[in-house]
């Protein structure tokens, strides 16, 4: 790879302050139990670690998921990599991890029970490969398919829930768990229930039938359900299923200010209401209603340019528009969308991230039932140690305290047992719902705001005006945004099994990347344009993985946008130590012109968009050292890092 500049920095024992927002308050749905004091390990030998890139495989697929979720089979010394673009699992030979080579692929040829829409996830245990298979009808039930790791032969597949997004084995390998995300369709008129499927493999994969598959849902938490009272009020339930759709009766004037919509029936519309305008040639955009006269709706602003009103009229006329009122209400079971699963080391519990809901569900694996649903609350960015850069229009690095609240909204979760206690690690990415039938995200400068938090800073594009907030379940009776919520926490967190926030990395990620990259920090993953993601979740922590070496524990966190991996020691979960930030991305490369629109290889600028991690212990590794396997979604690269272990005094 011809790279202009290699960015790789090891920052050992960094002293950045990482405050835990709201840690003095009980979090709804969780108890406030704090971890036990850690034992003295002063007389025991300890180690530190660092990552060193030793191998890389390039799919040469740019920005189309050429390498996403990764898994490793120690018996065959093969890596299995989700290739979303080709709807396959790429199989790589890692017997020499410095020279990974593609051996073959797993495709959907033998899956005949459904029309396959794609492969979303892969997991391997003891020579058995499990693949999460999406239905071509995304809202219909998907499958999990099993293959032999040695010859890639198909074994069987069977039905799970809608949109199986993550598949994983438990620690002992006798159970497979599937996060069935159950996303709605674009029109938001089909919203399947989210669920977790638990598959008993004790009879052998070839003998699995319906009796061995249990799908755990959340309908007991619906309004009127037997467990409705257990659902914390801070769990975000705001889906727009069952909403009203209106059609236009007169072509809208693209230049009208304010914008006006003449519809077939505005009898259910009132001033202050919100709607999403779907346009065939533009993006769906949310608008607030200023007034209603008969069947004429006047909006509070002119049309956003991204609605592409004139282009839609030219292409499809009035039929190219649909007005979606925000008057629907998905059930709890429909609205909860399982994203990722981490299994406790004793195989008794599964911790399930519910990203859009800002919550975690805990599944009891013995009874195959939901133990509880826990709201994660918010992170106070006005507190010291929780600062962030909130604008892409402030000409560079500007990390400071702001009066906004970050919803943790984790994507990946991991579980580790330290001194007999289970902990859950979360990569606090954040995510907003955006469908033709419902858009929740809006910039503060465009949002009507409650007087309780409003100030001129929320109108200033160099301060808080550009950062996005939510109208999803966050508007008062007048349609004003109630709380200054933002998406994600730009950090990773450690939670006790009982639910106490033990640690949050605060402003570490932005502070460290700014020190390393300067004005290139908070970059996007498809172009080199520094500071371009400050208004939109910053470095965007996507994935987290845990490694245990002897009695010490370490965490790897992947930053989806700016790229690179953060390495921490978490042996004392109350006081993790930052060890390293490594990033092989070339910040001088013209990604947009030379790769995206040009002919250069997809991986020419380095690794872009880390999506999936797997730690390989030394006992399972093809070399005499542990490894970290990384799938990079945007560059389509699979990168192998050696974990260097150094004894310290």
N, C-alpha and C positions, 0 to 999 in steps of 0.2 A: 504494500500500500504506500503510495507516494503522498506523504502528509507534510504540510508546511510547518506545523507546530504541534508538538505533543504536550498535552497538559496532564501532568501527573504529580500530585503533591501529597506528601504524607505529613499530616499535622498531628503530632503526638501529644496526648494528654492536654488537649485544649482547655482553656479556662473560661470558655464562654458560659455565661449564666443562662440557665434554662428553667424558667419559672413555670409552674403548673397553674394554669388559669383555673380559678374557682375551686382550687383543691381543698379549700376550707369549708366547702359546702357539700352536703349530701347530693349525689347525683340521682335523679329520679329512676326508680327501678333497680337501684344498686344500694348496697349497704356501705357504710363508711369505714369498714374494717381496714386497718392499716397493716402493712407487712411487719413481720417480726424482725427485730434487730438482727443484723447479719453477724455470723460468728467471726472471730478473729482468725485471719489466715496469715498472720505476719510470719510465722515460722515455716510456712509451706512454700515450696518453690512455685513461682508463677511465670507465666509467659505473656508475651505480647504478640500481635499478629500484624501482617501487612499483606496487601494483595499485589501480585505481580502477573501481568498478562503474559501467557505463554502460548496461546493458540487462538485461532479465529477461523470460523467458516462463514463464507459469504454466499447468500442465496441469490444476490444481485436483484432483489426485489425492493424497490424503494417505496416507503410510505403505504404499503399495502399488507402489512402483517406477515412479512416473510419469515420472521422468527418471533414467536410470542412465548407461550408457556413451554418450559423445558423440564425433562425428567431423565433420570439416569438408571441404567440397569447394570449392577455390578458384575453379574455373571457373564454377560456378553460384552461388557465394557462398551456399551452403546448409549448414545444420547438420543432421546426422542424429542422432537421439536415441532410444535404446531406451526404449520405454514398456512395461514388463513387465506392468502391469496389463491393458492392452488388447492385449498380444501384437502390438505394431506397432512400426514405426520412425516417429516423428514427424519431419516435414521442415519446418525453419524457414528463412524468408528472413532472411539476415543482411546484405543489401546496405546496410541501415542498422542497425548492431548496437545502436543505442540503442532501436530499436523492432522487436525480433524478432517475426515473425508466422508462424503456422502456414500452410504452403502445401498440405499434404496428408499422406498416410501411406502407408507400405508395409505390406501385410498378407500373410497366408499363402495367399491365394486360389489362386495359381498353383503352389504347392508340393504336388504330388500323390503323390510317391513315398513319403511317410510321413504318419502322422497327427501333426500339429504340436502340440507341447506348449507352445511359447513361443519368443520371440526373446531371446537372451541377450547378444549383442554385435554391434557394427557397426563397420566401418572403411571409409574411402573413399580412393581414390587415382586421380587423373587421370580423374575422371568415372565410375569403376566403384565400385559399392557392394557390399560383402560383408557378409552377415548370418549369424551363428551361430544355427542352428535346432535347438532341443531336440526330441527325439522325445516324443510323448505317453507312451510307455513310457520313462521316464527312463533306464532301464538299457540300452535298445536304442540302436543307432547313430543319430546325428543327421545333419544335412545342413549344408552351406554353400550359401546362395542368393546369386545375383548379380543386380543391378539396374543400370539406367542412372540416373545422378544427375540427368540433365537432365529426363527425362520419367517417371522412376520405373518404367519398364517392366521387366518380368521378363525375364531372359536365360536362366538355367539354374540347376539345383541338383544337387548330387551328395553322395554319402555320405562321412562322415568317421567319427570314433570316437564313443563313448558320452558324452553330455552335453557337447557343444561349448560351452565357457563363455566363451572369448575368441577373437576373430578379429582378425588384424592383417596388414597388408601389410609386406613388407620395404621398405627405404629406396628402392629403385629401382622398386618397384611391379610387378615381374614374378613375384612369388611371394606367396602367401598362406599364413599359418601359423595353425593352430587348436590351442588347448589343450583337449583332450578330458578333462574332469575324471574321468569314470568313477566317480561316487559310487555306493555301495551303496544298495539299497532300505531302507525302514524296518526290515523284519524282519532285515536283514543276511543273507539267504539268496541274494541275487543281487548279486554284486560285480564289475562289469565292469572290465577293465583300463584304466588311464589311458594316454593316448598323446598324441602331437603329430602332426597331419596337415600335410603340406607339399604345396602345390598349385602346379604350374608353369603360369604364365599366359602363357608365351612364345608359345604357339599361339593366344592369344586366348581369352577366357572362354567364348565360344560353342562353341569346339572342344575344350574340356577333356573328357577321358574318364578312364577308370580308369587309363590309362597315365601320366597326369599327376598322379595323387594317390598320394603315399607316406605311409603312416601308420607313424610310428616308435614302437615300444613299448619296454617295459623287461623283457621276459621273460628276456633273457640274464642279468639280475641276480638271478633267482630262485635259491633254494637248489638246488644242483646244476647251475646254469646256467654257461655258459662264462665269464661275467664276475662271478660271485657274489663272488669274493674282492676285487673292486674296490669293492664297496659299503661305505662307511664305517659303522662300528658305531653311530655316533651318529645315523644317519638313522633316523627313527622308523617302524618297521614293526610295527603292532600291531592290524591289522584283525581282526574277529571272524567272518569268513566260515567256514562249516563248523561252527559252534558247535552245542551241544546245546540243544534246546528241551524244556521240561517243562510239563505241565499240572497244575492243582490237582485234588485229589480231595475236598477239604473246604473249605468256605467259610472264609476267614481271619477272625480276630477283629480288627476295626479298632483296638481299644483295647489289644491285647496288648502287653506290654512285658517282654521283647523280643518282636518279631514272630515268628510261626511260619507256615511254609508246609508244608502236606501235599501231596506231589506224587506223580505216578505212578511215578517211578523215580529214587531218589536215590543209586543205586549208584556214580555217577561224581562225587559231590560230597564234598568234604572241608572240614574246618574251615580257615578262612583264605581259601577261594576267594571269588571275586567273581561276582555275577550282576546282571543288570538285570531289574527287574520291570516288565513292560508292563501297563498298565491302561487299559481303553477310555475311561474318564472322567477319567483323570489323566495326569500327565507320566511318562515312563519315568524311573525312579530306580535308581541302583546301590546295592547292599547287600552287606555282607560276611557270610559264613557263620560263625557262632560254633560250631555243633556240628551233627552229623547223627546221628539215631537211626532206623534203618530208613529209611522214606521221609518222615520228618519233618525239615525243615530249620529250625533256630532261627537267626535272624539276630542280628547284634551290637547292634541297636538296635530301637526301635519303628518303625512305619511313618511315613515322611515324609508330612506333610499333603498335599503335592502329588500323592501317589499316588492320592488320592481313593478309598480302599478301599470305604467304604460306598456312595458314589455308583455305583461300578462294580458292586458287588453288586446294588444296586437296579435298575440298568439292564440288566445282562447276566449276572448271577449269576457262578458260577465261570468260565464261558466267556469272561468279559471280561478274564481274566488270562492272561499267558504268562510263564513264567520262562525267561530267556535266560542260560545259563551263559557265562562268559567263558573258554571253552575252545577257541575257534576260532582259526584263523590264516590270514589272507589271504596270498596270495603277494606278493612284492615288486611284481610288475607290477600286481596288483590294488590294492595299498595306495597306490602313488604316484599322487597326484591333481594333475595340472598345472592351475594356477590362472591364470597370466598369462604373457605372453611379451614380452620386449624383444629387439629385433634390433640387433646392433652396427652402427655407422655404415658399416662396410665390407661389410656384408651377408654376412659369413662365419660368424657364430655367432648362435645364439638362446639367450637366457638364460631359463629356465623356472622360475617359482616353484612349489615343491611345498609348499604352506603347511602342511597338517597334518603333513607329514613333517619340517618344519623343515630344508628343503634346497633346493638349486637344481640343476637339470639343465642341462648345456651341450650344445647340439645343433650338430654340424658341418653347415652348410648345403650344403657342397660334396658331401660323401659321404652326407648325409641319415642320419646315425647319431648315437647318443649318444656324445659325447666323454667326459663324466664326470658323476658325481653328487657333489655336495659338501654335506656336513653343515655347518650354520651355527653349531652350538654354542650357548652360552648367555651371557647378560649378567649379570654379578655386581652385584646391587643393593646389596651391602654396601659397594661402593667409592664413594669420594667422586666426585661428579658423576653418579652413576647412581641417585640417590634417587628415591623415589616415595611417593605416598599409597596405602596398602594397605587402607584401611577406609572404608566408607560409614557407619560408626557412631561416628566420632570427632569429630563436631560441627564439620566444616569442614576447612580446609587443614592438612594435617599431612604435609609432604613430608620424608622422612628416610630414612636408610640402613636396609635390612633384610636379613637373611641368607637371601635367596631368589634364584633364578636364572631370568631371563626367557628363554624360548625365542623367538628372533626371529620365526619363522613369518610371513614377509612375504606380503602379498596382492599388491599391484602392484609391479612392478619396472620400472626404466628403464635405458637404456644411454647412455653418452656417451663420446666420445673427447676426451681432454685431453692435449695435447702428445704425440700419437702413441700414447697408452696407452688401452685400453678400461677403463672402470669400470662397475660395476653399482650402481644405487641401489635400496634396498629400503624399502618402507613397512611397518614391523614391527607389524602389526595383532595377530596371534595368532588362533587359532581352535580350538575343541574339537569333537570328534565327539559328536553326540547323536542316536541313533536308537532306535527301539523295541527293537532287538536289541542295543544296546550304547551305554552312556553312560560316557565317560571322566572327566568333570569332577566334582570333589568339593571342598568347602571344607576347608581345613586343620583346622578345629575338629571336623569330622566324620570325619576320616581317621585310621586307625592309622598312626603314624609311626615310622620307624627311629630308634633311639637316637642315631645319628650326627649328627643335626641337630635333634632334638626339643628344645623348650623351652616354658615356660609361655606365651610370646608367641603360639604357634600355637593356643592355646585361647582367647585373649583377642580378642573381637570388635572392640575398639577398636585392636587391633594387627594381627596376622596371621590371626586366626581366620576372618575372612570371605573372604579372598582364595582363589581357586580354584586347585587343583593338578590333577594328572592321575594316574590309575591305569593309563593306557595304556602298557604296557611299562615301568612304573615301580613295580613292587612286588617285594618279595623273596619268599623261599620261604614265609614266614609270612603273606604278603598285606599287609605294611606298605609304605607309600610310602617309596621308597628315597632320592629326592632332592627337595629343595624347589623343584621346577620350577613356574613360572607361565606363563600364556599371553601371548605378545607381549612386546615390549621397550619400548613406549611411545615410539618414536623412529623416525628414519630413519637408515639406514647407507649408507656407501659402501664397496664392496669392489673390490679390484683384480681384473682378469680372471683372474689366477692364483689368487685366493682369499684374499688377506690382507685382514683388516679394517683399512681405512684410516682410517675415521672413524665415530663414532656420536654422535648428538646428545644422548645421555645423558638428563638430566632436564629439558632445555630446554622441552619441550612443556608439562609440568605447571607448571614454574616460571613460564613466560611467561603461560600462561592464568590461573594463580592471581593474578599481578600485575595482569592486565587485568580479570578477571572477579570476583576475590575469592571469596566462598563459592559463586558460581555455577559455578566450575570443575568439571571432571569430570562435567558434566551429561550426561544421556541426550538422545537426539535426538527423543524422542516426548513429552517432558514437561519442564517447568522445575522441577527438583528438584536443587539443587546438591549435589555430592559423591556423587551416587547411583551413579557408575560407578567410584569409586576401587577397589572390590573386584573389578572386572571389566574390566581392560585400560585403565582410565583414558580418555584422550582418543581412543584407538584410531585411530592413523594408518592410513588406508585406501588412499590413492592418491598417487602421486608422478609428476611430470612434469618434464622438463628443457627449458630454453631456452638457446640459444647466440646471443649478440649479439657479433659480431666475434670477438675472442679470449677473451671472457669467457663464463662458464657459470653458470647459475642453476637452482635447484630450487624447485618448488612442491609442498607436501605438504598434503593434505587430511585434516582430523580428523573422522572419521565421527560421533562421539558429540557432543562439545561444539560441533562445527562450526568453520568458518573455515579459513583457508589460511595456512600458514607459508611465508615466502619467504626463501631463503638464496642467497648467492653461493657457488659451489663451484669457482671458477676454480683455487684451490689446494685439491684434494680432501682434503688432510691437515688443513686448517684453514678450513672453511667459516665464513662470516659471516652471522649472522642479520640480516635487513633489515626484516622486517615480519610482523605478524600482523593479518589483517583478518577480521572476522566481522560480518555484518550481522544476526545473530540478535537478536531482542528477548527478553531474559531475564526480562522482567516479564509476558510474555504467558501467559495461562492456556491452554496448548496442549491439555491433556486435555479441559477442559470446553468451550472455545469452538471448537476445530477438530475434534478427534477425535470428541467426543460432541456437538458443536454444529454450527452452520451457517456458521461463518466460513470464508473461502477457505483452501485447503490451505497456501498460501504466506504467510499473514497474519503469521506470527511470524518471517519471514525465511527464509533458506536453512537446511535441516536435512538432514544426512546426505550430505555430498559424496561421490560415488561414482566419477565419471569426469572426467578432465581431458583437454583437448587444447590445446597451445600453437599459436598461429597466427602465424608470422613476419610481419613487416611486408610483405615481398614478396608474401605470399599474402593479406594482410588486405584487407577492403573499405574500410578507412580507412588513413590514413598513420601507422599505429602497430601494433605487435604486439598480439595479444589472447590472453586465456586463456578457454577455454570450459569451463564447469563444469556437470555434471549432478548434481542433488541428489535423492537417492532418496526421502527421507521427505517433504519439502515438495513434491516433484514439479515443481521449478523448474529451468529452464536459465538460468544466469546468465553474462553476458558482462562480462569485466573488460578494461579497457584497461591495457596494460603501459606505464606512464610511464617513459621512459628519460631520465636526467639525467646530463649529463657532470660529472665531478668532477675537481678538481685533483689 
